[in-house]
Amino acid sequence: MSIINDDFMLTNEIGKILFHTYARDLPIIDYHCHLNPEMIAKDYRFQNAYDLFLSGDHYKWRQMRNFGIEEDYITGNREPYEKWLYFARVMPYLIGNPLYHWTALELKRYFDINETLTEESAKRIWDACNERLQAAEYSAQSLIAKSHVETICTTDDPADDLQYHRKLRTSPFSVKVLPTFRPDRVINIDAPSFLAYIQRNNITSYRRLLTWIKDRIGFFHENGCRLSDQGLDRVPYRLGNAEAIFNKKLAGDHITTEEVDIYKTAVIIYCAKEYAVRNWTMQFHMGALRNNNKIMLKELGPDTGFDSINDLCIAENLSAVLGDLDAENQLPKTILYTLHPKDNYVLGTMIGNFQRGPLKSKVQFGSGWWFNDNQEGMEAQMKSLANVGVLGAFVGMLTDSRSFVSYPRHEYFRRILCNMLGEWVEKGYYPKDMKYLGKIVQDISYYNAKAYFGF
């Protein structure tokens, strides 16, 4: 039997009322994800359960490796069912891991399967899913619509021509699919691919670089973009002559760590000012230590499940970047995410330094991200925010996912939120005032994001 029932994760009566009355049926605004816009535009049809559940999902790949499964059965050339079977063998042992809950929710919500995935049930579930996948209502667009999604923001390189976003804007598909400007490749001057990227885009000088960035931001804006996203393994802040450093890099000369930070700081701040002019939201994802396994990076490339949490200090440099922008009244709406739970209170307090009315919580502490995208991680993020800020102004959950069946994670988050608030009421920390409790739940689940982003 599946663990999924009406009151899954709801352990108190107030939490049950809050979820079923106020949260359950609200639409989803997925303001940060990694879905492929081409697959959406072409209304991709999934070949089998492996293609839908496991292809490209490095969260699942990572746990298969942790269980000792050979790479050939994860990303190799084995048959799709063999890979599915090996994943099913891992599943019963993922007690305490959110993947166990997510998979059960995905099977229940999309396929009405009430059986837990195990080695014994793998073939039955495989056959049942594959039979359903033949139907038109299991295409990419249909799965999104079935999930009650209102808006999706993908993650897109500045050089992207956004052809699939443009096609979607003129298509009958009712869900908004908007691009997000991800400038990592133009900012990360220390990346091995930097020079090739710059040359491919005919950028021959620092002045041309800034013009190109501004033009691309304008192009993205014309095509519906209202958010940027920057991955910061560490937060740079150093002032200096970025143009001279860029020229050194173009000439093939070595640049120091200090020079890398000067360049990154200058370009990040330049981009942020362009975002502010257009009323965009800037997102900083901080604290990942990426591509740790050099052998697997060479074999599979990035984003394949070999990243972990970094433990660098971020507060001082982050304050300096935000402070410089705020001093010129050019700080855009900003969401700060941390991969390291040690920085929950750093970000919870940092956002309070740079708020500016009339916008409610202009600077946000973002939802539990990646390795924190679980019950404890979500609760820790929200409790930190509640302790030092205004939880009721929080813009809530996002999928950060490449999977078309990851939308039950919003349900997962809403259940955790409602249960946590219910516990607080039962402990006497907050009155049983359903008017305000219901509004807080609805705002965090949907309305805050809708107002904040202007969708």
Protein Blocks (a to p, Z undefined) as FASTA:
>chain_A
ZZbdfkgoiabfklmmmmmmmmmmpccddfbccbdfklmmnopacfblmlmmmgopaklm
mmmmmnopafklmmmmbdfklmmmmmmmmmmmmgoiaklmmmmmmmmmmnopabdcdfkl
mmmmmmmmmmmmmpmklcfklmmmmnopabdcddddfklgolmmmmmmmmmbfbdcdddd
dfklmmmmmbmklmmmmmmnopabfklmmmmmmmmmmmmmmnopabdcdddfbacddddd
fklmmmmmmnopacdfklmmmmmmmmmmmmmmmmmmnopacdddehiaehkblmlmmmno
ghiopaccdfbdfklmmmmmmmmmmmnopaccdddddfblklmmmmmmmmmmmgccfbeh
kbacdddehjlmcfklmmmmmmmmmmmmcfklpgbjafkiabfklmmmmmmmmmmmmmmm
mmmmmnopaccdfklmmmmmmmmmmmmmmmmnoZZ
